[in-house]
Amino acid sequence: MKPHHPFWALWGWPLAMGLLTCIGLVSALFSDGGLGDMLAWLTLGIPTAACIWFGWLRRG
């Protein structure tokens, strides 16, 4: 099995979280209810949940 490229091993998840955050912010900015708001909640909730998980809950 070929090892992962070091760039993607280091920056893959931060780039994915940044992309989700950008999609959520743009969706929240340009939507006025309905599917756009649900997309914003989902794409902004995933990075928030990951921060809570890795920042507070996994310390113990």
mmCIF file of the N, C-alpha and C atoms, coordinates in Angstrom:
data_MODEL
# 
_entry.id   MODEL 
# 
loop_
_atom_site.group_PDB 
_atom_site.id 
_atom_site.type_symbol 
_atom_site.label_atom_id 
_atom_site.label_alt_id 
_atom_site.label_comp_id 
_atom_site.label_asym_id 
_atom_site.label_entity_id 
_atom_site.label_seq_id 
_atom_site.pdbx_PDB_ins_code 
_atom_site.Cartn_x 
_atom_site.Cartn_y 
_atom_site.Cartn_z 
_atom_site.occupancy 
_atom_site.B_iso_or_equiv 
_atom_site.pdbx_formal_charge 
_atom_site.auth_seq_id 
_atom_site.auth_comp_id 
_atom_site.auth_asym_id 
_atom_site.auth_atom_id 
_atom_site.pdbx_PDB_model_num 
ATOM 1   N N  . MET A 1 1  ? 0.841   -1.176 0.000  1.00 0.00 ? 1  MET A N  1 
ATOM 2   C CA . MET A 1 1  ? 0.000   0.000  0.000  1.00 0.00 ? 1  MET A CA 1 
ATOM 3   C C  . MET A 1 1  ? 0.885   1.238  0.000  1.00 0.00 ? 1  MET A C  1 
ATOM 4   N N  . LYS A 1 2  ? 0.570   2.189  -0.862 1.00 0.00 ? 2  LYS A N  1 
ATOM 5   C CA . LYS A 1 2  ? 1.356   3.405  -0.997 1.00 0.00 ? 2  LYS A CA 1 
ATOM 6   C C  . LYS A 1 2  ? 0.999   4.399  0.121  1.00 0.00 ? 2  LYS A C  1 
ATOM 7   N N  . PRO A 1 3  ? 1.990   4.994  0.778  1.00 0.00 ? 3  PRO A N  1 
ATOM 8   C CA . PRO A 1 3  ? 1.678   5.946  1.843  1.00 0.00 ? 3  PRO A CA 1 
ATOM 9   C C  . PRO A 1 3  ? 1.050   7.217  1.281  1.00 0.00 ? 3  PRO A C  1 
ATOM 10  N N  . HIS A 1 4  ? 0.280   7.915  2.110  1.00 0.00 ? 4  HIS A N  1 
ATOM 11  C CA . HIS A 1 4  ? -0.372  9.152  1.701  1.00 0.00 ? 4  HIS A CA 1 
ATOM 12  C C  . HIS A 1 4  ? 0.660   10.239 1.456  1.00 0.00 ? 4  HIS A C  1 
ATOM 13  N N  . HIS A 1 5  ? 0.313   11.134 0.565  1.00 0.00 ? 5  HIS A N  1 
ATOM 14  C CA . HIS A 1 5  ? 1.169   12.284 0.305  1.00 0.00 ? 5  HIS A CA 1 
ATOM 15  C C  . HIS A 1 5  ? 1.208   13.154 1.561  1.00 0.00 ? 5  HIS A C  1 
ATOM 16  N N  . PRO A 1 6  ? 2.389   13.627 1.967  1.00 0.00 ? 6  PRO A N  1 
ATOM 17  C CA . PRO A 1 6  ? 2.472   14.375 3.224  1.00 0.00 ? 6  PRO A CA 1 
ATOM 18  C C  . PRO A 1 6  ? 1.644   15.658 3.229  1.00 0.00 ? 6  PRO A C  1 
ATOM 19  N N  . PHE A 1 7  ? 1.483   16.309 2.049  1.00 0.00 ? 7  PHE A N  1 
ATOM 20  C CA . PHE A 1 7  ? 0.679   17.531 2.017  1.00 0.00 ? 7  PHE A CA 1 
ATOM 21  C C  . PHE A 1 7  ? -0.759  17.252 2.406  1.00 0.00 ? 7  PHE A C  1 
ATOM 22  N N  . TRP A 1 8  ? -1.355  16.196 1.813  1.00 0.00 ? 8  TRP A N  1 
ATOM 23  C CA . TRP A 1 8  ? -2.758  15.896 2.100  1.00 0.00 ? 8  TRP A CA 1 
ATOM 24  C C  . TRP A 1 8  ? -2.934  15.301 3.474  1.00 0.00 ? 8  TRP A C  1 
ATOM 25  N N  . ALA A 1 9  ? -1.914  14.580 3.965  1.00 0.00 ? 9  ALA A N  1 
ATOM 26  C CA . ALA A 1 9  ? -2.013  14.046 5.319  1.00 0.00 ? 9  ALA A CA 1 
ATOM 27  C C  . ALA A 1 9  ? -2.044  15.168 6.345  1.00 0.00 ? 9  ALA A C  1 
ATOM 28  N N  . LEU A 1 10 ? -1.331  16.260 6.079  1.00 0.00 ? 10 LEU A N  1 
ATOM 29  C CA . LEU A 1 10 ? -1.281  17.380 7.015  1.00 0.00 ? 10 LEU A CA 1 
ATOM 30  C C  . LEU A 1 10 ? -2.430  18.361 6.811  1.00 0.00 ? 10 LEU A C  1 
ATOM 31  N N  . TRP A 1 11 ? -2.745  18.691 5.566  1.00 0.00 ? 11 TRP A N  1 
ATOM 32  C CA . TRP A 1 11 ? -3.673  19.776 5.282  1.00 0.00 ? 11 TRP A CA 1 
ATOM 33  C C  . TRP A 1 11 ? -5.033  19.325 4.768  1.00 0.00 ? 11 TRP A C  1 
ATOM 34  N N  . GLY A 1 12 ? -5.283  18.048 4.607  1.00 0.00 ? 12 GLY A N  1 
ATOM 35  C CA . GLY A 1 12 ? -6.546  17.576 4.050  1.00 0.00 ? 12 GLY A CA 1 
ATOM 36  C C  . GLY A 1 12 ? -7.760  17.963 4.876  1.00 0.00 ? 12 GLY A C  1 
ATOM 37  N N  . TRP A 1 13 ? -7.742  17.649 6.156  1.00 0.00 ? 13 TRP A N  1 
ATOM 38  C CA . TRP A 1 13 ? -8.896  17.965 7.011  1.00 0.00 ? 13 TRP A CA 1 
ATOM 39  C C  . TRP A 1 13 ? -9.060  19.461 7.240  1.00 0.00 ? 13 TRP A C  1 
ATOM 40  N N  . PRO A 1 14 ? -8.000  20.224 7.492  1.00 0.00 ? 14 PRO A N  1 
ATOM 41  C CA . PRO A 1 14 ? -8.215  21.681 7.608  1.00 0.00 ? 14 PRO A CA 1 
ATOM 42  C C  . PRO A 1 14 ? -8.771  22.302 6.339  1.00 0.00 ? 14 PRO A C  1 
ATOM 43  N N  . LEU A 1 15 ? -8.347  21.844 5.172  1.00 0.00 ? 15 LEU A N  1 
ATOM 44  C CA . LEU A 1 15 ? -8.906  22.369 3.921  1.00 0.00 ? 15 LEU A CA 1 
ATOM 45  C C  . LEU A 1 15 ? -10.366 21.977 3.760  1.00 0.00 ? 15 LEU A C  1 
ATOM 46  N N  . ALA A 1 16 ? -10.710 20.758 4.136  1.00 0.00 ? 16 ALA A N  1 
ATOM 47  C CA . ALA A 1 16 ? -12.109 20.321 4.059  1.00 0.00 ? 16 ALA A CA 1 
ATOM 48  C C  . ALA A 1 16 ? -12.990 21.138 5.003  1.00 0.00 ? 16 ALA A C  1 
ATOM 49  N N  . MET A 1 17 ? -12.505 21.399 6.208  1.00 0.00 ? 17 MET A N  1 
ATOM 50  C CA . MET A 1 17 ? -13.276 22.210 7.159  1.00 0.00 ? 17 MET A CA 1 
ATOM 51  C C  . MET A 1 17 ? -13.408 23.647 6.667  1.00 0.00 ? 17 MET A C  1 
ATOM 52  N N  . GLY A 1 18 ? -12.352 24.177 6.081  1.00 0.00 ? 18 GLY A N  1 
ATOM 53  C CA . GLY A 1 18 ? -12.431 25.524 5.531  1.00 0.00 ? 18 GLY A CA 1 
ATOM 54  C C  . GLY A 1 18 ? -13.395 25.612 4.369  1.00 0.00 ? 18 GLY A C  1 
ATOM 55  N N  . LEU A 1 19 ? -13.408 24.599 3.525  1.00 0.00 ? 19 LEU A N  1 
ATOM 56  C CA . LEU A 1 19 ? -14.348 24.575 2.400  1.00 0.00 ? 19 LEU A CA 1 
ATOM 57  C C  . LEU A 1 19 ? -15.789 24.485 2.893  1.00 0.00 ? 19 LEU A C  1 
ATOM 58  N N  . LEU A 1 20 ? -16.038 23.637 3.895  1.00 0.00 ? 20 LEU A N  1 
ATOM 59  C CA . LEU A 1 20 ? -17.384 23.534 4.465  1.00 0.00 ? 20 LEU A CA 1 
ATOM 60  C C  . LEU A 1 20 ? -17.813 24.860 5.079  1.00 0.00 ? 20 LEU A C  1 
ATOM 61  N N  . THR A 1 21 ? -16.906 25.519 5.778  1.00 0.00 ? 21 THR A N  1 
ATOM 62  C CA . THR A 1 21 ? -17.228 26.809 6.392  1.00 0.00 ? 21 THR A CA 1 
ATOM 63  C C  . THR A 1 21 ? -17.547 27.860 5.335  1.00 0.00 ? 21 THR A C  1 
ATOM 64  N N  . CYS A 1 22 ? -16.768 27.899 4.266  1.00 0.00 ? 22 CYS A N  1 
ATOM 65  C CA . CYS A 1 22 ? -17.030 28.865 3.188  1.00 0.00 ? 22 CYS A CA 1 
ATOM 66  C C  . CYS A 1 22 ? -18.386 28.606 2.534  1.00 0.00 ? 22 CYS A C  1 
ATOM 67  N N  . ILE A 1 23 ? -18.687 27.352 2.266  1.00 0.00 ? 23 ILE A N  1 
ATOM 68  C CA . ILE A 1 23 ? -19.991 27.019 1.671  1.00 0.00 ? 23 ILE A CA 1 
ATOM 69  C C  . ILE A 1 23 ? -21.117 27.427 2.600  1.00 0.00 ? 23 ILE A C  1 
ATOM 70  N N  . GLY A 1 24 ? -20.961 27.163 3.900  1.00 0.00 ? 24 GLY A N  1 
ATOM 71  C CA . GLY A 1 24 ? -21.994 27.526 4.860  1.00 0.00 ? 24 GLY A CA 1 
ATOM 72  C C  . GLY A 1 24 ? -22.194 29.023 4.970  1.00 0.00 ? 24 GLY A C  1 
ATOM 73  N N  . LEU A 1 25 ? -21.103 29.778 4.987  1.00 0.00 ? 25 LEU A N  1 
ATOM 74  C CA . LEU A 1 25 ? -21.225 31.228 5.102  1.00 0.00 ? 25 LEU A CA 1 
ATOM 75  C C  . LEU A 1 25 ? -21.847 31.840 3.857  1.00 0.00 ? 25 LEU A C  1 
ATOM 76  N N  . VAL A 1 26 ? -21.458 31.383 2.691  1.00 0.00 ? 26 VAL A N  1 
ATOM 77  C CA . VAL A 1 26 ? -22.043 31.906 1.454  1.00 0.00 ? 26 VAL A CA 1 
ATOM 78  C C  . VAL A 1 26 ? -23.511 31.515 1.363  1.00 0.00 ? 26 VAL A C  1 
ATOM 79  N N  . SER A 1 27 ? -23.837 30.299 1.765  1.00 0.00 ? 27 SER A N  1 
ATOM 80  C CA . SER A 1 27 ? -25.226 29.863 1.745  1.00 0.00 ? 27 SER A CA 1 
ATOM 81  C C  . SER A 1 27 ? -26.070 30.680 2.716  1.00 0.00 ? 27 SER A C  1 
ATOM 82  N N  . ALA A 1 28 ? -25.539 30.959 3.900  1.00 0.00 ? 28 ALA A N  1 
ATOM 83  C CA . ALA A 1 28 ? -26.278 31.769 4.873  1.00 0.00 ? 28 ALA A CA 1 
ATOM 84  C C  . ALA A 1 28 ? -26.429 33.204 4.397  1.00 0.00 ? 28 ALA A C  1 
ATOM 85  N N  . LEU A 1 29 ? -25.440 33.708 3.684  1.00 0.00 ? 29 LEU A N  1 
ATOM 86  C CA . LEU A 1 29 ? -25.496 35.089 3.222  1.00 0.00 ? 29 LEU A CA 1 
ATOM 87  C C  . LEU A 1 29 ? -26.518 35.276 2.116  1.00 0.00 ? 29 LEU A C  1 
ATOM 88  N N  . PHE A 1 30 ? -26.604 34.322 1.196  1.00 0.00 ? 30 PHE A N  1 
ATOM 89  C CA . PHE A 1 30 ? -27.447 34.505 0.011  1.00 0.00 ? 30 PHE A CA 1 
ATOM 90  C C  . PHE A 1 30 ? -28.786 33.783 0.059  1.00 0.00 ? 30 PHE A C  1 
ATOM 91  N N  . SER A 1 31 ? -29.051 33.002 1.086  1.00 0.00 ? 31 SER A N  1 
ATOM 92  C CA . SER A 1 31 ? -30.328 32.288 1.125  1.00 0.00 ? 31 SER A CA 1 
ATOM 93  C C  . SER A 1 31 ? -31.313 33.041 2.012  1.00 0.00 ? 31 SER A C  1 
ATOM 94  N N  . ASP A 1 32 ? -32.569 32.799 1.742  1.00 0.00 ? 32 ASP A N  1 
ATOM 95  C CA . ASP A 1 32 ? -33.622 33.420 2.538  1.00 0.00 ? 32 ASP A CA 1 
ATOM 96  C C  . ASP A 1 32 ? -34.627 32.338 2.939  1.00 0.00 ? 32 ASP A C  1 
ATOM 97  N N  . GLY A 1 33 ? -34.147 31.405 3.725  1.00 0.00 ? 33 GLY A N  1 
ATOM 98  C CA . GLY A 1 33 ? -35.002 30.340 4.205  1.00 0.00 ? 33 GLY A CA 1 
ATOM 99  C C  . GLY A 1 33 ? -34.951 29.112 3.327  1.00 0.00 ? 33 GLY A C  1 
ATOM 100 N N  . GLY A 1 34 ? -35.503 28.036 3.839  1.00 0.00 ? 34 GLY A N  1 
ATOM 101 C CA . GLY A 1 34 ? -35.611 26.804 3.074  1.00 0.00 ? 34 GLY A CA 1 
ATOM 102 C C  . GLY A 1 34 ? -34.318 26.016 2.997  1.00 0.00 ? 34 GLY A C  1 
ATOM 103 N N  . LEU A 1 35 ? -34.032 25.524 1.810  1.00 0.00 ? 35 LEU A N  1 
ATOM 104 C CA . LEU A 1 35 ? -32.881 24.639 1.602  1.00 0.00 ? 35 LEU A CA 1 
ATOM 105 C C  . LEU A 1 35 ? -31.551 25.339 1.864  1.00 0.00 ? 35 LEU A C  1 
ATOM 106 N N  . GLY A 1 36 ? -31.439 26.616 1.538  1.00 0.00 ? 36 GLY A N  1 
ATOM 107 C CA . GLY A 1 36 ? -30.195 27.351 1.783  1.00 0.00 ? 36 GLY A CA 1 
ATOM 108 C C  . GLY A 1 36 ? -29.868 27.452 3.251  1.00 0.00 ? 36 GLY A C  1 
ATOM 109 N N  . ASP A 1 37 ? -30.873 27.679 4.089  1.00 0.00 ? 37 ASP A N  1 
ATOM 110 C CA . ASP A 1 37 ? -30.633 27.732 5.530  1.00 0.00 ? 37 ASP A CA 1 
ATOM 111 C C  . ASP A 1 37 ? -30.245 26.366 6.079  1.00 0.00 ? 37 ASP A C  1 
ATOM 112 N N  . MET A 1 38 ? -30.886 25.317 5.592  1.00 0.00 ? 38 MET A N  1 
ATOM 113 C CA . MET A 1 38 ? -30.521 23.971 6.051  1.00 0.00 ? 38 MET A CA 1 
ATOM 114 C C  . MET A 1 38 ? -29.094 23.635 5.642  1.00 0.00 ? 38 MET A C  1 
ATOM 115 N N  . LEU A 1 39 ? -28.702 24.027 4.420  1.00 0.00 ? 39 LEU A N  1 
ATOM 116 C CA . LEU A 1 39 ? -27.323 23.799 3.973  1.00 0.00 ? 39 LEU A CA 1 
ATOM 117 C C  . LEU A 1 39 ? -26.345 24.574 4.840  1.00 0.00 ? 39 LEU A C  1 
ATOM 118 N N  . ALA A 1 40 ? -26.693 25.809 5.182  1.00 0.00 ? 40 ALA A N  1 
ATOM 119 C CA . ALA A 1 40 ? -25.825 26.614 6.040  1.00 0.00 ? 40 ALA A CA 1 
ATOM 120 C C  . ALA A 1 40 ? -25.685 25.995 7.428  1.00 0.00 ? 40 ALA A C  1 
ATOM 121 N N  . TRP A 1 41 ? -26.797 25.567 8.012  1.00 0.00 ? 41 TRP A N  1 
ATOM 122 C CA . TRP A 1 41 ? -26.733 24.921 9.329  1.00 0.00 ? 41 TRP A CA 1 
ATOM 123 C C  . TRP A 1 41 ? -25.875 23.664 9.279  1.00 0.00 ? 41 TRP A C  1 
ATOM 124 N N  . LEU A 1 42 ? -26.052 22.869 8.257  1.00 0.00 ? 42 LEU A N  1 
ATOM 125 C CA . LEU A 1 42 ? -25.300 21.616 8.165  1.00 0.00 ? 42 LEU A CA 1 
ATOM 126 C C  . LEU A 1 42 ? -23.813 21.870 7.946  1.00 0.00 ? 42 LEU A C  1 
ATOM 127 N N  . THR A 1 43 ? -23.481 22.741 6.997  1.00 0.00 ? 43 THR A N  1 
ATOM 128 C CA . THR A 1 43 ? -22.067 22.945 6.670  1.00 0.00 ? 43 THR A CA 1 
ATOM 129 C C  . THR A 1 43 ? -21.343 23.774 7.726  1.00 0.00 ? 43 THR A C  1 
ATOM 130 N N  . LEU A 1 44 ? -22.041 24.585 8.495  1.00 0.00 ? 44 LEU A N  1 
ATOM 131 C CA . LEU A 1 44 ? -21.397 25.285 9.605  1.00 0.00 ? 44 LEU A CA 1 
ATOM 132 C C  . LEU A 1 44 ? -21.421 24.450 10.882 1.00 0.00 ? 44 LEU A C  1 
ATOM 133 N N  . GLY A 1 45 ? -22.341 23.517 10.983 1.00 0.00 ? 45 GLY A N  1 
ATOM 134 C CA . GLY A 1 45 ? -22.416 22.665 12.160 1.00 0.00 ? 45 GLY A CA 1 
ATOM 135 C C  . GLY A 1 45 ? -21.345 21.596 12.202 1.00 0.00 ? 45 GLY A C  1 
ATOM 136 N N  . ILE A 1 46 ? -20.933 21.101 11.054 1.00 0.00 ? 46 ILE A N  1 
ATOM 137 C CA . ILE A 1 46 ? -19.914 20.043 11.027 1.00 0.00 ? 46 ILE A CA 1 
ATOM 138 C C  . ILE A 1 46 ? -18.571 20.544 11.563 1.00 0.00 ? 46 ILE A C  1 
ATOM 139 N N  . PRO A 1 47 ? -18.041 21.688 11.097 1.00 0.00 ? 47 PRO A N  1 
ATOM 140 C CA . PRO A 1 47 ? -16.783 22.178 11.699 1.00 0.00 ? 47 PRO A CA 1 
ATOM 141 C C  . PRO A 1 47 ? -16.931 22.540 13.176 1.00 0.00 ? 47 PRO A C  1 
ATOM 142 N N  . THR A 1 48 ? -18.103 23.066 13.561 1.00 0.00 ? 48 THR A N  1 
ATOM 143 C CA . THR A 1 48 ? -18.321 23.391 14.968 1.00 0.00 ? 48 THR A CA 1 
ATOM 144 C C  . THR A 1 48 ? -18.316 22.126 15.823 1.00 0.00 ? 48 THR A C  1 
ATOM 145 N N  . ALA A 1 49 ? -18.981 21.091 15.360 1.00 0.00 ? 49 ALA A N  1 
ATOM 146 C CA . ALA A 1 49 ? -19.003 19.823 16.097 1.00 0.00 ? 49 ALA A CA 1 
ATOM 147 C C  . ALA A 1 49 ? -17.605 19.212 16.172 1.00 0.00 ? 49 ALA A C  1 
ATOM 148 N N  . ALA A 1 50 ? -16.828 19.327 15.090 1.00 0.00 ? 50 ALA A N  1 
ATOM 149 C CA . ALA A 1 50 ? -15.459 18.800 15.106 1.00 0.00 ? 50 ALA A CA 1 
ATOM 150 C C  . ALA A 1 50 ? -14.595 19.571 16.093 1.00 0.00 ? 50 ALA A C  1 
ATOM 151 N N  . CYS A 1 51 ? -14.766 20.892 16.155 1.00 0.00 ? 51 CYS A N  1 
ATOM 152 C CA . CYS A 1 51 ? -13.998 21.697 17.115 1.00 0.00 ? 51 CYS A CA 1 
ATOM 153 C C  . CYS A 1 51 ? -14.372 21.338 18.550 1.00 0.00 ? 51 CYS A C  1 
ATOM 154 N N  . ILE A 1 52 ? -15.660 21.156 18.799 1.00 0.00 ? 52 ILE A N  1 
ATOM 155 C CA . ILE A 1 52 ? -16.088 20.775 20.148 1.00 0.00 ? 52 ILE A CA 1 
ATOM 156 C C  . ILE A 1 52 ? -15.534 19.406 20.500 1.00 0.00 ? 52 ILE A C  1 
ATOM 157 N N  . TRP A 1 53 ? -15.599 18.473 19.550 1.00 0.00 ? 53 TRP A N  1 
ATOM 158 C CA . TRP A 1 53 ? -15.112 17.116 19.810 1.00 0.00 ? 53 TRP A CA 1 
ATOM 159 C C  . TRP A 1 53 ? -13.613 17.103 20.105 1.00 0.00 ? 53 TRP A C  1 
ATOM 160 N N  . PHE A 1 54 ? -12.828 17.732 19.259 1.00 0.00 ? 54 PHE A N  1 
ATOM 161 C CA . PHE A 1 54 ? -11.378 17.674 19.437 1.00 0.00 ? 54 PHE A CA 1 
ATOM 162 C C  . PHE A 1 54 ? -10.879 18.669 20.478 1.00 0.00 ? 54 PHE A C  1 
ATOM 163 N N  . GLY A 1 55 ? -11.633 19.743 20.749 1.00 0.00 ? 55 GLY A N  1 
ATOM 164 C CA . GLY A 1 55 ? -11.179 20.737 21.704 1.00 0.00 ? 55 GLY A CA 1 
ATOM 165 C C  . GLY A 1 55 ? -11.560 20.448 23.137 1.00 0.00 ? 55 GLY A C  1 
ATOM 166 N N  . TRP A 1 56 ? -12.763 19.924 23.344 1.00 0.00 ? 56 TRP A N  1 
ATOM 167 C CA . TRP A 1 56 ? -13.241 19.755 24.713 1.00 0.00 ? 56 TRP A CA 1 
ATOM 168 C C  . TRP A 1 56 ? -13.428 18.299 25.105 1.00 0.00 ? 56 TRP A C  1 
ATOM 169 N N  . LEU A 1 57 ? -14.001 17.499 24.224 1.00 0.00 ? 57 LEU A N  1 
ATOM 170 C CA . LEU A 1 57 ? -14.420 16.167 24.644 1.00 0.00 ? 57 LEU A CA 1 
ATOM 171 C C  . LEU A 1 57 ? -13.311 15.126 24.593 1.00 0.00 ? 57 LEU A C  1 
ATOM 172 N N  . ARG A 1 58 ? -12.315 15.285 23.734 1.00 0.00 ? 58 ARG A N  1 
ATOM 173 C CA . ARG A 1 58 ? -11.276 14.257 23.612 1.00 0.00 ? 58 ARG A CA 1 
ATOM 174 C C  . ARG A 1 58 ? -10.077 14.510 24.502 1.00 0.00 ? 58 ARG A C  1 
ATOM 175 N N  . ARG A 1 59 ? -10.130 15.485 25.365 1.00 0.00 ? 59 ARG A N  1 
ATOM 176 C CA . ARG A 1 59 ? -8.982  15.774 26.233 1.00 0.00 ? 59 ARG A CA 1 
ATOM 177 C C  . ARG A 1 59 ? -8.792  14.712 27.304 1.00 0.00 ? 59 ARG A C  1 
ATOM 178 N N  . GLY A 1 60 ? -9.851  14.103 27.733 1.00 0.00 ? 60 GLY A N  1 
ATOM 179 C CA . GLY A 1 60 ? -9.769  13.156 28.844 1.00 0.00 ? 60 GLY A CA 1 
ATOM 180 C C  . GLY A 1 60 ? -9.346  11.843 28.466 1.00 0.00 ? 60 GLY A C  1 
# 
